[in-house]
């Protein structure tokens, strides 16, 4: 059976997730930019909820 080694530095985190320093950024992804713009317009139109009154 062939074995492979993984040279990535992956650290175990809480739960089933893993933390890696080699995750690519989605900051300039057109899909993400479009969704952020839509969310911004929705928040401006609807607004954020105010504080709860006691």
N, C-alpha and C positions, 0 to 999 in steps of 0.2 A: 504494500500500500504506500502510495506517495504521500509525503507530508509537505505542507507549505508553512513558511514562517511569515508572520505579519510584523513588519517593522514599524507600524504606526504606534504612536504613543497614545493608547486608549486607557483611560482611568475609569474604574467602576464608580458609579455615583449611587444615589439613593434609588431604590426600586429597580426596575428593569432597564432603565436608561443608561447610556454611557456618555462620557464627556471626552471630546477629542479636540485638539487644537487645530486640526486639519479640515475643518468644515468650511465649505466655500460660502462666501457672503452672497445673500440674495438682495443686497441693497439696491442694485441697479437692474434688477430683473423687471422687465416690462409688465409682467403679470402682477407682481407685488406693487409696483408703482401705481398701476391702475386701481387696484383694490384700496390702497391707502388714500388716493384721491377721492374715490367713491365714499369711503368712510368719513373723510374730512367734510365732504359736502353734506352727508347725512347728519353729522354732529352739528354742523352750522345750522341746518334746517330745523332739526328736532330739538337740539340742545341736550345737555347732560342733566340728569336728575339732581335736584337740590338736596340739602341735608334733611334728614328725618327730624320731624318735630316730636319732642317727648311729651 
